[in-house]
C-alpha cells in the first residue's frame, strides 16, 4: 500500500468523502472514485453528540477494508470520546485516525491521545472547527501526521465553504514538516480547491462535488480539483 501521507505520490491529494456516496453501493462508489484518480478515501464518523448526526461505525470501515484491501482509509472521528473508538477502527482497517482539538482538555490530553494512536500503529490527525481559534492547535501540531481544517461546521455534507478558514490554513502551513499534510474538508469544489491550495492545503476532501455527478464525470472532476 502506498503511504500518501508521509510519502505522497503527488500533491495535492484527493480524498473522496464517502458520506456523500450512495450507501446502497458504497464499495462500488469507493472503488470507482479511486479508478477515477482519487488517492485515498475519507470516512466520516459521527456520534450524534459532538455533532448533530449519526454515521459510519467500525463495521463499515471493516467492510471497506475487505473490499479494498490496498486502499488508504482516512477516518475522521467527529465524536465526544474518540479514544473509545481507536481500537475498534484500527482493528477495522483504518490507516489514519483524526480527532478534534475541541474534545481535548488541554495540550497534554491531545498529546496523550496522539501517542495512543501511535502505539496502535496508525497515522494521526488533529482537527479544528471553523469557530475555534487556530492557536488551539499550535502547541500540538508537531505531534501529528496531519492537521485537518474544517471548512464547514461538521455534521452534514453539502454545506457551503467558509472562506475565513483559509486564514487558519495559512497560519498552520509554516509549522508543518515536509512529511506532514494539511487537509481541508467541507464545500470543496474546483473554485474553493484553488483557494485552499493557494493557502497551503495539500489534501482535499471532496464529497458532494464528486459523488453528486454521474460516474463518467468523476475523473474530470478529480483532475479539476487537483489542478
PyMOL CGO cylinders between C-alpha atoms (Angstrom):
from pymol import cmd
from pymol.cgo import CYLINDER

trace = [
    CYLINDER, 0.00, 0.00, 0.00, 1.25, 3.48, -0.90, 0.3, 1, 1, 1, 1, 1, 1,
    CYLINDER, 1.25, 3.48, -0.90, 1.59, 5.82, 2.09, 0.3, 1, 1, 1, 1, 1, 1,
    CYLINDER, 1.59, 5.82, 2.09, 0.02, 9.03, 0.77, 0.3, 1, 1, 1, 1, 1, 1,
    CYLINDER, 0.02, 9.03, 0.77, 0.58, 10.95, 4.00, 0.3, 1, 1, 1, 1, 1, 1,
    CYLINDER, 0.58, 10.95, 4.00, 4.32, 10.88, 4.65, 0.3, 1, 1, 1, 1, 1, 1,
    CYLINDER, 4.32, 10.88, 4.65, 5.28, 9.87, 1.07, 0.3, 1, 1, 1, 1, 1, 1,
    CYLINDER, 5.28, 9.87, 1.07, 2.62, 11.33, -1.22, 0.3, 1, 1, 1, 1, 1, 1,
    CYLINDER, 2.62, 11.33, -1.22, 2.70, 10.11, -4.83, 0.3, 1, 1, 1, 1, 1, 1,
    CYLINDER, 2.70, 10.11, -4.83, 1.51, 13.55, -5.96, 0.3, 1, 1, 1, 1, 1, 1,
    CYLINDER, 1.51, 13.55, -5.96, 0.19, 16.74, -4.43, 0.3, 1, 1, 1, 1, 1, 1,
    CYLINDER, 0.19, 16.74, -4.43, -2.43, 17.83, -3.77, 0.3, 1, 1, 1, 1, 1, 1,
    CYLINDER, -2.43, 17.83, -3.77, -4.01, 14.55, -2.73, 0.3, 1, 1, 1, 1, 1, 1,
    CYLINDER, -4.01, 14.55, -2.73, -7.72, 13.96, -3.34, 0.3, 1, 1, 1, 1, 1, 1,
    CYLINDER, -7.72, 13.96, -3.34, -9.83, 12.06, -0.80, 0.3, 1, 1, 1, 1, 1, 1,
    CYLINDER, -9.83, 12.06, -0.80, -13.48, 11.45, -1.72, 0.3, 1, 1, 1, 1, 1, 1,
    CYLINDER, -13.48, 11.45, -1.72, -15.73, 11.70, 1.33, 0.3, 1, 1, 1, 1, 1, 1,
    CYLINDER, -15.73, 11.70, 1.33, -17.85, 8.58, 1.48, 0.3, 1, 1, 1, 1, 1, 1,
    CYLINDER, -17.85, 8.58, 1.48, -20.50, 10.42, 3.49, 0.3, 1, 1, 1, 1, 1, 1,
    CYLINDER, -20.50, 10.42, 3.49, -21.73, 11.73, 0.12, 0.3, 1, 1, 1, 1, 1, 1,
    CYLINDER, -21.73, 11.73, 0.12, -21.61, 8.36, -1.65, 0.3, 1, 1, 1, 1, 1, 1,
    CYLINDER, -21.61, 8.36, -1.65, -24.56, 6.07, -2.32, 0.3, 1, 1, 1, 1, 1, 1,
    CYLINDER, -24.56, 6.07, -2.32, -24.63, 3.85, 0.78, 0.3, 1, 1, 1, 1, 1, 1,
    CYLINDER, -24.63, 3.85, 0.78, -26.50, 1.15, -1.12, 0.3, 1, 1, 1, 1, 1, 1,
    CYLINDER, -26.50, 1.15, -1.12, -23.49, 0.92, -3.46, 0.3, 1, 1, 1, 1, 1, 1,
    CYLINDER, -23.49, 0.92, -3.46, -20.76, 2.13, -1.14, 0.3, 1, 1, 1, 1, 1, 1,
    CYLINDER, -20.76, 2.13, -1.14, -17.97, -0.24, -2.15, 0.3, 1, 1, 1, 1, 1, 1,
    CYLINDER, -17.97, -0.24, -2.15, -18.66, 0.33, -5.84, 0.3, 1, 1, 1, 1, 1, 1,
    CYLINDER, -18.66, 0.33, -5.84, -18.68, 4.11, -5.43, 0.3, 1, 1, 1, 1, 1, 1,
    CYLINDER, -18.68, 4.11, -5.43, -15.45, 3.94, -3.42, 0.3, 1, 1, 1, 1, 1, 1,
    CYLINDER, -15.45, 3.94, -3.42, -13.75, 1.72, -5.97, 0.3, 1, 1, 1, 1, 1, 1,
    CYLINDER, -13.75, 1.72, -5.97, -14.85, 3.83, -8.94, 0.3, 1, 1, 1, 1, 1, 1,
    CYLINDER, -14.85, 3.83, -8.94, -13.68, 7.05, -7.29, 0.3, 1, 1, 1, 1, 1, 1,
    CYLINDER, -13.68, 7.05, -7.29, -10.23, 5.51, -6.89, 0.3, 1, 1, 1, 1, 1, 1,
    CYLINDER, -10.23, 5.51, -6.89, -10.22, 4.38, -10.51, 0.3, 1, 1, 1, 1, 1, 1,
    CYLINDER, -10.22, 4.38, -10.51, -11.13, 7.96, -11.43, 0.3, 1, 1, 1, 1, 1, 1,
    CYLINDER, -11.13, 7.96, -11.43, -7.91, 9.20, -9.85, 0.3, 1, 1, 1, 1, 1, 1,
    CYLINDER, -7.91, 9.20, -9.85, -8.52, 9.64, -6.12, 0.3, 1, 1, 1, 1, 1, 1,
    CYLINDER, -8.52, 9.64, -6.12, -5.61, 8.88, -3.80, 0.3, 1, 1, 1, 1, 1, 1,
    CYLINDER, -5.61, 8.88, -3.80, -7.37, 7.73, -0.62, 0.3, 1, 1, 1, 1, 1, 1,
    CYLINDER, -7.37, 7.73, -0.62, -10.83, 7.57, 0.97, 0.3, 1, 1, 1, 1, 1, 1,
    CYLINDER, -10.83, 7.57, 0.97, -12.24, 9.75, 3.74, 0.3, 1, 1, 1, 1, 1, 1,
    CYLINDER, -12.24, 9.75, 3.74, -14.56, 8.08, 6.28, 0.3, 1, 1, 1, 1, 1, 1,
    CYLINDER, -14.56, 8.08, 6.28, -16.66, 10.41, 8.46, 0.3, 1, 1, 1, 1, 1, 1,
    CYLINDER, -16.66, 10.41, 8.46, -17.72, 9.06, 11.84, 0.3, 1, 1, 1, 1, 1, 1,
    CYLINDER, -17.72, 9.06, 11.84, -20.39, 10.96, 13.82, 0.3, 1, 1, 1, 1, 1, 1,
    CYLINDER, -20.39, 10.96, 13.82, -21.84, 10.16, 17.25, 0.3, 1, 1, 1, 1, 1, 1,
    CYLINDER, -21.84, 10.16, 17.25, -24.96, 12.39, 17.33, 0.3, 1, 1, 1, 1, 1, 1,
    CYLINDER, -24.96, 12.39, 17.33, -23.40, 14.09, 20.35, 0.3, 1, 1, 1, 1, 1, 1,
    CYLINDER, -23.40, 14.09, 20.35, -20.33, 16.05, 19.30, 0.3, 1, 1, 1, 1, 1, 1,
    CYLINDER, -20.33, 16.05, 19.30, -22.18, 16.73, 16.04, 0.3, 1, 1, 1, 1, 1, 1,
    CYLINDER, -22.18, 16.73, 16.04, -25.93, 16.51, 15.36, 0.3, 1, 1, 1, 1, 1, 1,
    CYLINDER, -25.93, 16.51, 15.36, -25.79, 13.49, 13.09, 0.3, 1, 1, 1, 1, 1, 1,
    CYLINDER, -25.79, 13.49, 13.09, -25.01, 9.78, 13.21, 0.3, 1, 1, 1, 1, 1, 1,
    CYLINDER, -25.01, 9.78, 13.21, -22.89, 7.99, 10.64, 0.3, 1, 1, 1, 1, 1, 1,
    CYLINDER, -22.89, 7.99, 10.64, -20.48, 5.18, 9.85, 0.3, 1, 1, 1, 1, 1, 1,
    CYLINDER, -20.48, 5.18, 9.85, -19.08, 2.87, 12.50, 0.3, 1, 1, 1, 1, 1, 1,
    CYLINDER, -19.08, 2.87, 12.50, -16.25, 0.30, 12.53, 0.3, 1, 1, 1, 1, 1, 1,
    CYLINDER, -16.25, 0.30, 12.53, -18.34, -2.28, 10.64, 0.3, 1, 1, 1, 1, 1, 1,
    CYLINDER, -18.34, -2.28, 10.64, -18.47, -0.01, 7.58, 0.3, 1, 1, 1, 1, 1, 1,
    CYLINDER, -18.47, -0.01, 7.58, -14.74, 0.55, 7.78, 0.3, 1, 1, 1, 1, 1, 1,
    CYLINDER, -14.74, 0.55, 7.78, -14.14, -3.20, 8.06, 0.3, 1, 1, 1, 1, 1, 1,
    CYLINDER, -14.14, -3.20, 8.06, -16.32, -3.86, 5.00, 0.3, 1, 1, 1, 1, 1, 1,
    CYLINDER, -16.32, -3.86, 5.00, -14.42, -1.26, 3.00, 0.3, 1, 1, 1, 1, 1, 1,
    CYLINDER, -14.42, -1.26, 3.00, -11.12, -2.81, 4.03, 0.3, 1, 1, 1, 1, 1, 1,
    CYLINDER, -11.12, -2.81, 4.03, -12.29, -6.24, 2.85, 0.3, 1, 1, 1, 1, 1, 1,
    CYLINDER, -12.29, -6.24, 2.85, -13.49, -4.86, -0.47, 0.3, 1, 1, 1, 1, 1, 1,
    CYLINDER, -13.49, -4.86, -0.47, -10.49, -2.55, -1.00, 0.3, 1, 1, 1, 1, 1, 1,
    CYLINDER, -10.49, -2.55, -1.00, -7.56, -4.21, 0.77, 0.3, 1, 1, 1, 1, 1, 1,
    CYLINDER, -7.56, -4.21, 0.77, -4.90, -1.87, -0.64, 0.3, 1, 1, 1, 1, 1, 1,
    CYLINDER, -4.90, -1.87, -0.64, -6.74, 1.42, -0.16, 0.3, 1, 1, 1, 1, 1, 1,
    CYLINDER, -6.74, 1.42, -0.16, -5.69, 4.02, 2.40, 0.3, 1, 1, 1, 1, 1, 1,
    CYLINDER, -5.69, 4.02, 2.40, -8.57, 4.82, 4.76, 0.3, 1, 1, 1, 1, 1, 1,
    CYLINDER, -8.57, 4.82, 4.76, -8.61, 8.24, 6.43, 0.3, 1, 1, 1, 1, 1, 1,
    CYLINDER, -8.61, 8.24, 6.43, -11.04, 8.04, 9.39, 0.3, 1, 1, 1, 1, 1, 1,
    CYLINDER, -11.04, 8.04, 9.39, -12.33, 11.32, 10.83, 0.3, 1, 1, 1, 1, 1, 1,
    CYLINDER, -12.33, 11.32, 10.83, -13.82, 10.92, 14.32, 0.3, 1, 1, 1, 1, 1, 1,
    CYLINDER, -13.82, 10.92, 14.32, -16.40, 13.65, 14.94, 0.3, 1, 1, 1, 1, 1, 1,
    CYLINDER, -16.40, 13.65, 14.94, -17.15, 12.26, 18.40, 0.3, 1, 1, 1, 1, 1, 1,
    CYLINDER, -17.15, 12.26, 18.40, -17.02, 13.35, 22.02, 0.3, 1, 1, 1, 1, 1, 1,
    CYLINDER, -17.02, 13.35, 22.02, -14.98, 10.35, 23.19, 0.3, 1, 1, 1, 1, 1, 1,
    CYLINDER, -14.98, 10.35, 23.19, -12.57, 9.46, 20.38, 0.3, 1, 1, 1, 1, 1, 1,
    CYLINDER, -12.57, 9.46, 20.38, -10.34, 7.20, 22.48, 0.3, 1, 1, 1, 1, 1, 1,
    CYLINDER, -10.34, 7.20, 22.48, -13.16, 4.69, 22.90, 0.3, 1, 1, 1, 1, 1, 1,
    CYLINDER, -13.16, 4.69, 22.90, -13.17, 4.18, 19.13, 0.3, 1, 1, 1, 1, 1, 1,
    CYLINDER, -13.17, 4.18, 19.13, -9.42, 4.00, 18.49, 0.3, 1, 1, 1, 1, 1, 1,
    CYLINDER, -9.42, 4.00, 18.49, -9.02, 0.24, 18.83, 0.3, 1, 1, 1, 1, 1, 1,
    CYLINDER, -9.02, 0.24, 18.83, -12.28, -0.68, 17.03, 0.3, 1, 1, 1, 1, 1, 1,
    CYLINDER, -12.28, -0.68, 17.03, -11.32, 1.39, 14.00, 0.3, 1, 1, 1, 1, 1, 1,
    CYLINDER, -11.32, 1.39, 14.00, -7.72, 0.22, 13.96, 0.3, 1, 1, 1, 1, 1, 1,
    CYLINDER, -7.72, 0.22, 13.96, -8.96, -3.39, 14.02, 0.3, 1, 1, 1, 1, 1, 1,
    CYLINDER, -8.96, -3.39, 14.02, -11.41, -2.48, 11.24, 0.3, 1, 1, 1, 1, 1, 1,
    CYLINDER, -11.41, -2.48, 11.24, -8.55, -1.35, 8.99, 0.3, 1, 1, 1, 1, 1, 1,
    CYLINDER, -8.55, -1.35, 8.99, -8.17, 2.40, 9.41, 0.3, 1, 1, 1, 1, 1, 1,
    CYLINDER, -8.17, 2.40, 9.41, -4.80, 3.78, 8.28, 0.3, 1, 1, 1, 1, 1, 1,
    CYLINDER, -4.80, 3.78, 8.28, -5.19, 7.26, 9.77, 0.3, 1, 1, 1, 1, 1, 1,
    CYLINDER, -5.19, 7.26, 9.77, -7.44, 8.41, 12.59, 0.3, 1, 1, 1, 1, 1, 1,
    CYLINDER, -7.44, 8.41, 12.59, -8.17, 12.08, 13.27, 0.3, 1, 1, 1, 1, 1, 1,
    CYLINDER, -8.17, 12.08, 13.27, -9.94, 13.58, 16.27, 0.3, 1, 1, 1, 1, 1, 1,
    CYLINDER, -9.94, 13.58, 16.27, -10.95, 17.11, 17.26, 0.3, 1, 1, 1, 1, 1, 1,
    CYLINDER, -10.95, 17.11, 17.26, -8.95, 19.55, 19.33, 0.3, 1, 1, 1, 1, 1, 1,
    CYLINDER, -8.95, 19.55, 19.33, -12.31, 20.71, 20.74, 0.3, 1, 1, 1, 1, 1, 1,
    CYLINDER, -12.31, 20.71, 20.74, -12.74, 17.46, 22.71, 0.3, 1, 1, 1, 1, 1, 1,
    CYLINDER, -12.74, 17.46, 22.71, -9.31, 17.74, 24.32, 0.3, 1, 1, 1, 1, 1, 1,
    CYLINDER, -9.31, 17.74, 24.32, -8.99, 19.23, 27.79, 0.3, 1, 1, 1, 1, 1, 1,
    CYLINDER, -8.99, 19.23, 27.79, -5.53, 20.63, 27.11, 0.3, 1, 1, 1, 1, 1, 1,
    CYLINDER, -5.53, 20.63, 27.11, -2.28, 20.07, 25.22, 0.3, 1, 1, 1, 1, 1, 1,
    CYLINDER, -2.28, 20.07, 25.22, -1.30, 17.11, 27.40, 0.3, 1, 1, 1, 1, 1, 1,
    CYLINDER, -1.30, 17.11, 27.40, -4.63, 15.39, 26.67, 0.3, 1, 1, 1, 1, 1, 1,
    CYLINDER, -4.63, 15.39, 26.67, -4.23, 15.85, 22.90, 0.3, 1, 1, 1, 1, 1, 1,
    CYLINDER, -4.23, 15.85, 22.90, -0.69, 14.50, 23.01, 0.3, 1, 1, 1, 1, 1, 1,
    CYLINDER, -0.69, 14.50, 23.01, -1.74, 11.51, 25.10, 0.3, 1, 1, 1, 1, 1, 1,
    CYLINDER, -1.74, 11.51, 25.10, -4.42, 10.58, 22.58, 0.3, 1, 1, 1, 1, 1, 1,
    CYLINDER, -4.42, 10.58, 22.58, -1.93, 11.04, 19.74, 0.3, 1, 1, 1, 1, 1, 1,
    CYLINDER, -1.93, 11.04, 19.74, 0.57, 8.78, 21.50, 0.3, 1, 1, 1, 1, 1, 1,
    CYLINDER, 0.57, 8.78, 21.50, -2.12, 6.13, 21.96, 0.3, 1, 1, 1, 1, 1, 1,
    CYLINDER, -2.12, 6.13, 21.96, -2.85, 6.10, 18.24, 0.3, 1, 1, 1, 1, 1, 1,
    CYLINDER, -2.85, 6.10, 18.24, 0.86, 5.85, 17.56, 0.3, 1, 1, 1, 1, 1, 1,
    CYLINDER, 0.86, 5.85, 17.56, 1.04, 2.79, 19.80, 0.3, 1, 1, 1, 1, 1, 1,
    CYLINDER, 1.04, 2.79, 19.80, -1.76, 1.25, 17.74, 0.3, 1, 1, 1, 1, 1, 1,
    CYLINDER, -1.76, 1.25, 17.74, 0.29, 1.73, 14.58, 0.3, 1, 1, 1, 1, 1, 1,
    CYLINDER, 0.29, 1.73, 14.58, -1.75, 4.25, 12.58, 0.3, 1, 1, 1, 1, 1, 1,
    CYLINDER, -1.75, 4.25, 12.58, -1.16, 7.76, 11.33, 0.3, 1, 1, 1, 1, 1, 1,
    CYLINDER, -1.16, 7.76, 11.33, -2.60, 10.55, 13.46, 0.3, 1, 1, 1, 1, 1, 1,
    CYLINDER, -2.60, 10.55, 13.46, -4.58, 13.69, 12.71, 0.3, 1, 1, 1, 1, 1, 1,
    CYLINDER, -4.58, 13.69, 12.71, -5.84, 16.66, 14.71, 0.3, 1, 1, 1, 1, 1, 1,
    CYLINDER, -5.84, 16.66, 14.71, -8.94, 18.54, 13.53, 0.3, 1, 1, 1, 1, 1, 1,
    CYLINDER, -8.94, 18.54, 13.53, -10.08, 22.12, 14.13, 0.3, 1, 1, 1, 1, 1, 1,
    CYLINDER, -10.08, 22.12, 14.13, -13.57, 23.52, 13.56, 0.3, 1, 1, 1, 1, 1, 1,
    CYLINDER, -13.57, 23.52, 13.56, -14.32, 26.90, 11.91, 0.3, 1, 1, 1, 1, 1, 1,
    CYLINDER, -14.32, 26.90, 11.91, -15.23, 28.77, 15.13, 0.3, 1, 1, 1, 1, 1, 1,
    CYLINDER, -15.23, 28.77, 15.13, -12.19, 27.55, 17.08, 0.3, 1, 1, 1, 1, 1, 1,
    CYLINDER, -12.19, 27.55, 17.08, -9.18, 29.83, 17.46, 0.3, 1, 1, 1, 1, 1, 1,
    CYLINDER, -9.18, 29.83, 17.46, -6.33, 28.46, 15.36, 0.3, 1, 1, 1, 1, 1, 1,
    CYLINDER, -6.33, 28.46, 15.36, -3.96, 28.91, 18.30, 0.3, 1, 1, 1, 1, 1, 1,
    CYLINDER, -3.96, 28.91, 18.30, -5.63, 25.93, 19.98, 0.3, 1, 1, 1, 1, 1, 1,
    CYLINDER, -5.63, 25.93, 19.98, -3.72, 23.58, 17.66, 0.3, 1, 1, 1, 1, 1, 1,
    CYLINDER, -3.72, 23.58, 17.66, -0.38, 25.39, 17.55, 0.3, 1, 1, 1, 1, 1, 1,
    CYLINDER, -0.38, 25.39, 17.55, 1.11, 23.64, 20.63, 0.3, 1, 1, 1, 1, 1, 1,
    CYLINDER, 1.11, 23.64, 20.63, 0.39, 20.13, 19.30, 0.3, 1, 1, 1, 1, 1, 1,
    CYLINDER, 0.39, 20.13, 19.30, 0.90, 20.41, 15.53, 0.3, 1, 1, 1, 1, 1, 1,
    CYLINDER, 0.90, 20.41, 15.53, 4.35, 18.85, 15.78, 0.3, 1, 1, 1, 1, 1, 1,
    CYLINDER, 4.35, 18.85, 15.78, 2.94, 15.61, 17.25, 0.3, 1, 1, 1, 1, 1, 1,
    CYLINDER, 2.94, 15.61, 17.25, 0.58, 14.72, 14.41, 0.3, 1, 1, 1, 1, 1, 1,
    CYLINDER, 0.58, 14.72, 14.41, 0.96, 13.43, 10.86, 0.3, 1, 1, 1, 1, 1, 1,
    CYLINDER, 0.96, 13.43, 10.86, -1.87, 15.61, 9.60, 0.3, 1, 1, 1, 1, 1, 1,
    CYLINDER, -1.87, 15.61, 9.60, -3.84, 18.72, 10.51, 0.3, 1, 1, 1, 1, 1, 1,
    CYLINDER, -3.84, 18.72, 10.51, -7.41, 18.85, 9.22, 0.3, 1, 1, 1, 1, 1, 1,
    CYLINDER, -7.41, 18.85, 9.22, -9.04, 22.28, 8.94, 0.3, 1, 1, 1, 1, 1, 1,
    CYLINDER, -9.04, 22.28, 8.94, -12.83, 22.03, 8.70, 0.3, 1, 1, 1, 1, 1, 1,
    CYLINDER, -12.83, 22.03, 8.70, -14.21, 24.48, 6.14, 0.3, 1, 1, 1, 1, 1, 1,
    CYLINDER, -14.21, 24.48, 6.14, -17.81, 23.83, 7.23, 0.3, 1, 1, 1, 1, 1, 1,
    CYLINDER, -17.81, 23.83, 7.23, -19.29, 23.19, 10.64, 0.3, 1, 1, 1, 1, 1, 1,
    CYLINDER, -19.29, 23.19, 10.64, -19.17, 19.39, 10.89, 0.3, 1, 1, 1, 1, 1, 1,
    CYLINDER, -19.17, 19.39, 10.89, -22.22, 17.17, 10.88, 0.3, 1, 1, 1, 1, 1, 1,
    CYLINDER, -22.22, 17.17, 10.88, -23.68, 17.23, 7.37, 0.3, 1, 1, 1, 1, 1, 1,
    CYLINDER, -23.68, 17.23, 7.37, -22.43, 17.04, 3.81, 0.3, 1, 1, 1, 1, 1, 1,
    CYLINDER, -22.43, 17.04, 3.81, -23.29, 19.51, 1.08, 0.3, 1, 1, 1, 1, 1, 1,
    CYLINDER, -23.29, 19.51, 1.08, -22.64, 22.69, 3.08, 0.3, 1, 1, 1, 1, 1, 1,
    CYLINDER, -22.64, 22.69, 3.08, -21.14, 25.90, 1.71, 0.3, 1, 1, 1, 1, 1, 1,
    CYLINDER, -21.14, 25.90, 1.71, -17.45, 26.63, 2.11, 0.3, 1, 1, 1, 1, 1, 1,
    CYLINDER, -17.45, 26.63, 2.11, -16.47, 29.08, 4.88, 0.3, 1, 1, 1, 1, 1, 1,
    CYLINDER, -16.47, 29.08, 4.88, -13.68, 31.19, 3.32, 0.3, 1, 1, 1, 1, 1, 1,
    CYLINDER, -13.68, 31.19, 3.32, -12.48, 32.59, 6.65, 0.3, 1, 1, 1, 1, 1, 1,
    CYLINDER, -12.48, 32.59, 6.65, -10.87, 29.24, 7.48, 0.3, 1, 1, 1, 1, 1, 1,
    CYLINDER, -10.87, 29.24, 7.48, -8.23, 29.86, 4.83, 0.3, 1, 1, 1, 1, 1, 1,
    CYLINDER, -8.23, 29.86, 4.83, -6.50, 32.13, 7.34, 0.3, 1, 1, 1, 1, 1, 1,
    CYLINDER, -6.50, 32.13, 7.34, -6.14, 29.09, 9.60, 0.3, 1, 1, 1, 1, 1, 1,
    CYLINDER, -6.14, 29.09, 9.60, -4.51, 27.18, 6.75, 0.3, 1, 1, 1, 1, 1, 1,
    CYLINDER, -4.51, 27.18, 6.75, -2.05, 29.99, 6.11, 0.3, 1, 1, 1, 1, 1, 1,
    CYLINDER, -2.05, 29.99, 6.11, -1.16, 30.12, 9.81, 0.3, 1, 1, 1, 1, 1, 1,
    CYLINDER, -1.16, 30.12, 9.81, -0.69, 26.34, 10.17, 0.3, 1, 1, 1, 1, 1, 1,
    CYLINDER, -0.69, 26.34, 10.17, 1.23, 25.60, 6.98, 0.3, 1, 1, 1, 1, 1, 1,
    CYLINDER, 1.23, 25.60, 6.98, 4.60, 27.12, 8.07, 0.3, 1, 1, 1, 1, 1, 1,
    CYLINDER, 4.60, 27.12, 8.07, 4.55, 24.93, 11.19, 0.3, 1, 1, 1, 1, 1, 1,
    CYLINDER, 4.55, 24.93, 11.19, 4.43, 21.66, 9.24, 0.3, 1, 1, 1, 1, 1, 1,
    CYLINDER, 4.43, 21.66, 9.24, 7.28, 19.40, 8.24, 0.3, 1, 1, 1, 1, 1, 1,
    CYLINDER, 7.28, 19.40, 8.24, 7.61, 18.04, 4.73, 0.3, 1, 1, 1, 1, 1, 1,
    CYLINDER, 7.61, 18.04, 4.73, 6.11, 14.71, 5.79, 0.3, 1, 1, 1, 1, 1, 1,
    CYLINDER, 6.11, 14.71, 5.79, 3.04, 16.30, 7.41, 0.3, 1, 1, 1, 1, 1, 1,
    CYLINDER, 3.04, 16.30, 7.41, -0.14, 17.03, 5.49, 0.3, 1, 1, 1, 1, 1, 1,
    CYLINDER, -0.14, 17.03, 5.49, -2.58, 19.93, 5.69, 0.3, 1, 1, 1, 1, 1, 1,
    CYLINDER, -2.58, 19.93, 5.69, -6.09, 18.69, 4.91, 0.3, 1, 1, 1, 1, 1, 1,
    CYLINDER, -6.09, 18.69, 4.91, -9.32, 20.62, 4.34, 0.3, 1, 1, 1, 1, 1, 1,
    CYLINDER, -9.32, 20.62, 4.34, -12.87, 19.28, 4.40, 0.3, 1, 1, 1, 1, 1, 1,
    CYLINDER, -12.87, 19.28, 4.40, -16.17, 20.92, 3.53, 0.3, 1, 1, 1, 1, 1, 1,
    CYLINDER, -16.17, 20.92, 3.53, -17.60, 22.64, 0.47, 0.3, 1, 1, 1, 1, 1, 1,
    CYLINDER, -17.60, 22.64, 0.47, -14.66, 21.72, -1.75, 0.3, 1, 1, 1, 1, 1, 1,
    CYLINDER, -14.66, 21.72, -1.75, -15.23, 22.24, -5.47, 0.3, 1, 1, 1, 1, 1, 1,
    CYLINDER, -15.23, 22.24, -5.47, -12.87, 23.37, -8.25, 0.3, 1, 1, 1, 1, 1, 1,
    CYLINDER, -12.87, 23.37, -8.25, -13.12, 27.02, -7.19, 0.3, 1, 1, 1, 1, 1, 1,
    CYLINDER, -13.12, 27.02, -7.19, -12.65, 26.51, -3.45, 0.3, 1, 1, 1, 1, 1, 1,
    CYLINDER, -12.65, 26.51, -3.45, -10.00, 23.87, -4.07, 0.3, 1, 1, 1, 1, 1, 1,
    CYLINDER, -10.00, 23.87, -4.07, -7.89, 26.50, -5.84, 0.3, 1, 1, 1, 1, 1, 1,
    CYLINDER, -7.89, 26.50, -5.84, -8.27, 28.85, -2.87, 0.3, 1, 1, 1, 1, 1, 1,
    CYLINDER, -8.27, 28.85, -2.87, -7.34, 26.08, -0.44, 0.3, 1, 1, 1, 1, 1, 1,
    CYLINDER, -7.34, 26.08, -0.44, -4.26, 25.02, -2.40, 0.3, 1, 1, 1, 1, 1, 1,
    CYLINDER, -4.26, 25.02, -2.40, -3.09, 28.63, -2.58, 0.3, 1, 1, 1, 1, 1, 1,
    CYLINDER, -3.09, 28.63, -2.58, -3.44, 28.73, 1.22, 0.3, 1, 1, 1, 1, 1, 1,
    CYLINDER, -3.44, 28.73, 1.22, -1.12, 25.76, 1.69, 0.3, 1, 1, 1, 1, 1, 1,
    CYLINDER, -1.12, 25.76, 1.69, -3.52, 22.80, 1.68, 0.3, 1, 1, 1, 1, 1, 1,
    CYLINDER, -3.52, 22.80, 1.68, -2.20, 19.62, 0.09, 0.3, 1, 1, 1, 1, 1, 1,
    CYLINDER, -2.20, 19.62, 0.09, -5.02, 17.15, 0.86, 0.3, 1, 1, 1, 1, 1, 1,
    CYLINDER, -5.02, 17.15, 0.86, -8.53, 17.94, -0.35, 0.3, 1, 1, 1, 1, 1, 1,
    CYLINDER, -8.53, 17.94, -0.35, -11.60, 16.09, 0.93, 0.3, 1, 1, 1, 1, 1, 1,
    CYLINDER, -11.60, 16.09, 0.93, -14.47, 16.32, -1.55, 0.3, 1, 1, 1, 1, 1, 1,
    CYLINDER, -14.47, 16.32, -1.55, -17.85, 14.64, -1.16, 0.3, 1, 1, 1, 1, 1, 1,
    CYLINDER, -17.85, 14.64, -1.16, -20.84, 16.11, -2.98, 0.3, 1, 1, 1, 1, 1, 1,
    CYLINDER, -20.84, 16.11, -2.98, -18.53, 17.72, -5.53, 0.3, 1, 1, 1, 1, 1, 1,
    CYLINDER, -18.53, 17.72, -5.53, -17.66, 14.22, -6.78, 0.3, 1, 1, 1, 1, 1, 1,
    CYLINDER, -17.66, 14.22, -6.78, -20.50, 11.90, -5.84, 0.3, 1, 1, 1, 1, 1, 1,
    CYLINDER, -20.50, 11.90, -5.84, -23.33, 14.20, -6.98, 0.3, 1, 1, 1, 1, 1, 1,
    CYLINDER, -23.33, 14.20, -6.98, -22.08, 13.80, -10.56, 0.3, 1, 1, 1, 1, 1, 1,
    CYLINDER, -22.08, 13.80, -10.56, -22.54, 10.87, -12.90, 0.3, 1, 1, 1, 1, 1, 1,
    CYLINDER, -22.54, 10.87, -12.90, -19.69, 8.40, -12.55, 0.3, 1, 1, 1, 1, 1, 1,
    CYLINDER, -19.69, 8.40, -12.55, -18.37, 9.13, -16.01, 0.3, 1, 1, 1, 1, 1, 1,
    CYLINDER, -18.37, 9.13, -16.01, -17.67, 12.71, -14.82, 0.3, 1, 1, 1, 1, 1, 1,
    CYLINDER, -17.67, 12.71, -14.82, -15.70, 11.76, -11.70, 0.3, 1, 1, 1, 1, 1, 1,
    CYLINDER, -15.70, 11.76, -11.70, -12.32, 11.56, -13.40, 0.3, 1, 1, 1, 1, 1, 1,
    CYLINDER, -12.32, 11.56, -13.40, -12.67, 15.03, -14.89, 0.3, 1, 1, 1, 1, 1, 1,
    CYLINDER, -12.67, 15.03, -14.89, -13.85, 16.45, -11.57, 0.3, 1, 1, 1, 1, 1, 1,
    CYLINDER, -13.85, 16.45, -11.57, -10.91, 14.95, -9.67, 0.3, 1, 1, 1, 1, 1, 1,
    CYLINDER, -10.91, 14.95, -9.67, -8.49, 16.36, -12.25, 0.3, 1, 1, 1, 1, 1, 1,
    CYLINDER, -8.49, 16.36, -12.25, -10.08, 19.79, -11.91, 0.3, 1, 1, 1, 1, 1, 1,
    CYLINDER, -10.08, 19.79, -11.91, -9.85, 19.66, -8.12, 0.3, 1, 1, 1, 1, 1, 1,
    CYLINDER, -9.85, 19.66, -8.12, -6.19, 18.72, -8.27, 0.3, 1, 1, 1, 1, 1, 1,
    CYLINDER, -6.19, 18.72, -8.27, -5.24, 21.36, -10.81, 0.3, 1, 1, 1, 1, 1, 1,
]
cmd.load_cgo(trace, "trace")
